[in-house]
Amino acid sequence: MIEFSYARAEDTPAAIRLSSAAAHPKYLGGGTNLVDLMRETVEQPDALVDVTGLSSAIEARDDGSLLIGAAAKNTAVAADRAVRTRFPMLSRALLAGASGQIRNMATVGGNILQRTRCSYFYDDASRCNKRAPGAGCDAIDGFNRYHAILGASPACVATHPSDMCVALAALDAIVHLEGLNGQRTMKLVDFHRLPGGRPDVETELETHELITAIELPALRFAARSTYRKVRDRASYAFALVSVAAALDLDADGKVRDVRLAMGGVAHKPWRAWKAESALRGQQATPGNFRAAAEAELAEASGLRDNMFKIELARRVIEAVLSELAGEFA
């Protein structure tokens, strides 16, 4: 049995103080991922600092931006009127994730920090560099249908499981952080790390640092956005490939601007910078959408069981962008 202390933080300074008093602490939000990991002894904290009492406010600002407290529940964010009207891709991504019961418990901060669902990571009889650095990676030659096609390394081919984070990556979200060294902000696209040789180091969080809020900058054309998730079953399954997209066309049907991110394909939410660049200034046609997808996936590399993901990703990108372009007709 894992022995640990438990304390509920009244505010952010108290949370940081309680965390810094322990050797191996963890912040506890909804617990929908952390508790599972503790059951499997993947995580073995000596202290849990409950941060569910911190800010859960959703502030819609006059300039079109949004500030979401890290303790906000996924259900509340998905249902919020400002989220649904200004950033519908985020609402749809949240509703595509997990079950209603889990969304009622899961917090925004915890969603960002959830760890991979790779079965080898959860199985302590398997070699996993993320769980035990230097052990090896059984997924590379094992069953790897759900694993990465972009940004992987010889040390790890796991994927990030979040739907919400794919939308946040597309929306240029900013993570607000507070720790022993004070407050700072960071773009979400820079917050998660690719595996390299240290897949156990998953984010840029400093020791005892806490996510306090997520900021969505104003983006006028994000009101015309969507999220599509392709998975093996319709309920409670992680993405094989998902796409978050927003599209802005001019009067001549050319792409004025675009935001595009993918999930289920990499160790982190994957912002499709190359596809975006290839699309700007081009006619909004299926052929150009597919060419942009091919540019993004030019360096994709499949494993034995997931080669299909490369073509699947191309098709989903093309389909989602075509759907959004159709709304302009």
C-alpha positions in Angstrom: 0.0 0.0 0.0 1.2 3.5 -0.9 1.3 5.8 2.2 0.8 9.5 1.6 -0.4 12.6 3.4 -3.4 14.7 2.2 -3.9 18.4 2.5 -6.4 20.7 0.9 -5.0 24.1 -0.3 -7.1 27.2 0.3 -5.2 29.3 -2.3 -2.2 29.0 -4.7 0.5 30.1 -2.3 -0.7 27.5 0.2 -0.7 24.8 -2.5 2.9 25.6 -3.4 3.9 25.7 0.3 2.3 22.3 1.0 3.9 20.8 -2.1 7.4 22.1 -1.3 7.2 20.5 2.2 7.1 17.0 0.7 9.7 15.0 -1.2 7.5 13.5 -3.9 4.2 15.5 -3.9 1.4 15.6 -6.5 -1.3 18.2 -7.0 -4.7 16.6 -7.0 -7.5 18.0 -9.2 -10.3 15.6 -10.2 -8.0 12.6 -9.8 -9.3 11.0 -12.9 -5.8 10.1 -14.1 -3.7 10.4 -11.0 -5.7 8.0 -8.9 -5.6 5.3 -11.7 -1.8 5.7 -11.9 -1.5 5.4 -8.1 -3.6 2.2 -8.2 -1.2 0.8 -10.8 1.8 2.0 -8.6 3.1 4.0 -11.6 2.8 7.1 -9.5 3.8 6.8 -5.8 3.6 10.3 -4.2 4.2 10.8 -0.6 1.8 13.8 -0.4 -1.3 14.8 -2.3 -2.2 18.5 -2.3 -5.8 19.0 -3.2 -6.2 22.1 -5.5 -9.9 21.7 -6.4 -10.7 24.7 -4.2 -8.6 27.1 -6.4 -10.0 29.2 -9.2 -12.6 27.6 -11.4 -13.9 30.9 -12.9 -14.4 31.2 -16.6 -13.9 34.9 -17.5 -15.1 36.1 -20.9 -13.3 39.4 -21.6 -14.5 42.3 -23.6 -11.7 42.0 -26.1 -12.8 38.4 -27.1 -10.3 36.6 -25.0 -11.1 34.1 -22.3 -9.4 33.2 -19.0 -10.2 29.8 -17.5 -9.2 28.8 -13.9 -7.3 25.6 -13.7 -9.8 24.1 -11.3 -12.7 24.5 -13.8 -14.4 21.2 -14.5 -14.4 20.0 -18.1 -18.2 19.9 -18.1 -18.5 23.5 -17.1 -16.0 24.7 -19.7 -17.8 22.7 -22.5 -21.1 24.2 -21.5 -20.0 27.8 -21.1 -21.8 30.1 -23.5 -18.6 32.1 -24.3 -16.7 29.0 -25.0 -19.4 27.6 -27.3 -19.8 30.8 -29.3 -16.2 32.1 -29.4 -14.3 28.8 -29.5 -16.6 26.0 -30.4 -13.7 23.6 -31.2 -12.8 23.6 -27.5 -16.4 22.7 -26.4 -16.5 19.9 -29.0 -13.1 18.6 -28.0 -14.1 18.4 -24.4 -17.4 16.6 -25.2 -15.5 14.1 -27.3 -13.3 13.2 -24.3 -14.1 10.5 -21.8 -17.6 10.0 -20.3 -20.0 12.5 -18.7 -19.1 11.3 -15.3 -15.4 11.8 -15.8 -15.9 15.2 -17.4 -17.9 16.2 -14.3 -14.8 15.5 -12.2 -11.8 16.3 -14.4 -10.3 19.7 -14.2 -8.7 21.8 -16.9 -5.3 21.8 -15.2 -5.4 18.0 -14.7 -6.4 17.5 -18.3 -3.3 19.3 -19.5 -1.1 17.2 -17.2 -2.7 13.8 -17.9 -0.2 11.1 -18.8 -0.2 8.7 -21.8 -2.6 5.8 -21.9 0.1 3.5 -23.5 -0.6 0.0 -22.2 3.1 -0.6 -21.8 3.4 2.5 -19.5 0.7 1.0 -17.2 2.2 -2.5 -17.2 5.1 -2.8 -14.8 6.0 -6.1 -16.4 6.8 -4.3 -19.7 9.9 -2.2 -20.5 9.0 1.5 -20.6 11.4 4.4 -20.7 8.7 6.8 -19.6 8.0 4.8 -16.4 11.6 3.6 -15.8 14.2 5.6 -17.7 16.7 3.4 -19.5 14.5 0.3 -19.5 13.7 0.3 -23.2 10.4 0.6 -25.1 8.3 -2.6 -25.7 5.7 -0.6 -27.7 8.1 -0.2 -30.6 8.0 -3.9 -31.4 4.7 -4.6 -29.6 1.1 -3.8 -30.3 1.4 -0.2 -31.4 -1.9 0.7 -33.2 -2.5 3.7 -31.0 1.1 5.1 -31.0 2.9 8.1 -32.6 3.6 8.8 -36.2 5.1 12.2 -35.6 7.8 13.5 -33.2 8.6 10.0 -31.8 12.1 8.8 -30.8 13.8 5.4 -30.3 13.1 5.9 -26.6 9.3 6.4 -26.8 6.4 6.2 -29.3 3.6 7.1 -26.9 0.9 9.7 -27.6 -0.6 12.4 -25.5 -4.3 11.4 -24.8 -6.0 14.8 -24.3 -8.7 16.0 -26.7 -8.9 19.4 -25.0 -5.2 20.1 -25.5 -5.5 19.6 -29.2 -8.0 22.5 -29.4 -5.9 24.6 -27.0 -2.9 24.1 -29.2 -4.8 25.2 -32.3 -6.1 28.3 -30.4 -2.7 29.5 -29.3 -3.6 29.0 -25.6 -1.3 30.4 -22.9 -0.7 28.5 -19.7 -0.5 30.5 -16.5 1.9 29.0 -13.9 3.0 29.8 -10.4 5.7 28.2 -8.3 8.6 28.9 -6.0 10.1 31.3 -8.5 6.9 33.3 -8.9 4.4 33.6 -11.7 5.1 33.1 -15.5 3.2 32.2 -18.7 4.0 29.9 -21.5 2.4 29.0 -24.8 0.7 25.6 -24.6 2.5 24.4 -27.7 5.8 24.9 -25.8 4.5 23.4 -22.6 4.6 19.7 -23.5 7.9 18.1 -24.6 8.7 15.6 -27.4 10.3 12.4 -26.0 13.8 12.6 -27.3 16.0 10.6 -24.9 14.0 11.5 -21.8 10.3 10.6 -22.3 9.8 10.6 -18.5 10.2 14.4 -18.6 6.9 15.4 -20.2 6.4 19.1 -19.6 8.3 22.3 -18.9 6.9 22.5 -15.3 9.4 23.4 -12.6 9.5 21.5 -9.3 6.4 22.4 -7.2 5.0 24.6 -10.0 1.3 24.7 -10.5 -1.0 25.5 -13.4 -3.3 28.3 -12.3 -5.2 29.2 -15.5 -5.5 28.9 -19.2 -5.8 31.9 -21.4 -7.3 31.9 -24.9 -6.3 35.0 -26.9 -9.0 36.7 -29.0 -9.4 35.0 -32.4 -12.3 36.3 -34.4 -12.5 33.4 -36.9 -12.4 30.8 -34.1 -16.1 31.2 -34.0 -16.0 29.1 -37.2 -14.1 26.1 -35.9 -14.6 22.4 -35.1 -13.1 19.3 -33.7 -13.3 15.8 -35.2 -12.2 12.7 -33.4 -11.7 9.3 -35.2 -11.6 6.4 -32.7 -12.3 2.7 -32.6 -15.6 3.1 -30.9 -18.0 6.0 -30.4 -17.9 6.2 -26.6 -15.0 6.6 -24.1 -12.1 5.8 -26.5 -8.9 7.7 -27.2 -8.3 9.2 -30.6 -6.6 7.3 -33.4 -6.4 10.7 -35.1 -8.2 13.9 -34.2 -8.2 17.4 -35.8 -9.0 20.8 -34.4 -9.4 23.5 -37.1 -10.5 27.0 -37.6 -10.7 28.6 -41.1 -11.0 32.1 -42.4 -11.7 32.8 -46.1 -11.8 36.0 -48.0 -14.4 37.0 -50.5 -12.7 35.2 -53.3 -12.6 31.9 -51.5 -8.9 32.1 -50.6 -7.6 31.1 -47.2 -6.9 34.3 -45.3 -5.9 32.5 -42.1 -6.2 29.0 -40.5 -5.5 27.2 -37.3 -4.9 23.4 -37.3 -3.8 20.9 -34.7 -3.8 17.1 -34.4 -4.2 14.6 -31.6 -3.5 10.9 -31.4 -0.4 11.3 -33.5 2.4 12.5 -31.3 3.8 12.7 -27.7 2.3 16.1 -27.4 -0.7 18.0 -29.0 0.6 18.5 -32.6 0.3 22.0 -34.1 0.3 21.7 -37.8 2.5 24.7 -38.7 3.5 23.4 -42.1 -0.1 22.7 -43.2 -1.1 26.2 -42.0 1.7 27.8 -43.9 0.9 25.8 -47.1 -2.7 26.9 -47.0 -2.5 30.7 -46.4 -3.2 32.5 -49.7 -4.5 29.4 -51.4 -7.9 28.6 -52.7 -10.0 26.6 -50.3 -10.3 23.4 -52.3 -10.1 19.8 -51.3 -6.9 19.4 -53.4 -5.2 22.2 -51.6 -6.4 20.9 -48.3 -4.9 17.5 -49.1 -1.6 19.1 -50.3 -1.3 20.9 -47.0 -2.0 17.7 -45.1 0.7 16.0 -47.1 3.2 18.8 -46.3 2.5 18.3 -42.6 2.8 14.6 -42.8 5.9 14.4 -45.0 8.0 13.3 -42.1 5.5 11.0 -40.5 6.7 7.5 -39.8 4.5 4.6 -38.9 5.1 1.4 -37.0 3.9 -2.1 -37.8 0.3 -1.6 -36.6 -0.3 2.1 -37.1 0.9 2.9 -40.7 -2.8 3.5 -41.5 -2.7 6.6 -39.3 -0.7 8.6 -41.9 -3.4 8.3 -44.6 -6.2 8.6 -42.0 -4.7 11.9 -40.8 -4.6 13.2 -44.4 -8.2 12.3 -44.9 -9.4 13.8 -41.6 -7.6 17.1 -42.2 -9.0 17.3 -45.7 -12.5 16.5 -44.5 -12.5 18.9 -41.6 -11.2 21.8 -43.7 -13.7 21.0 -46.5 -16.5 21.0 -43.9 -15.5 24.4 -42.6 -15.0 25.8 -46.1 -18.5 24.7 -46.9 -19.9 26.9 -44.2 -18.8 29.9 -46.3 -20.9 28.9 -49.3 
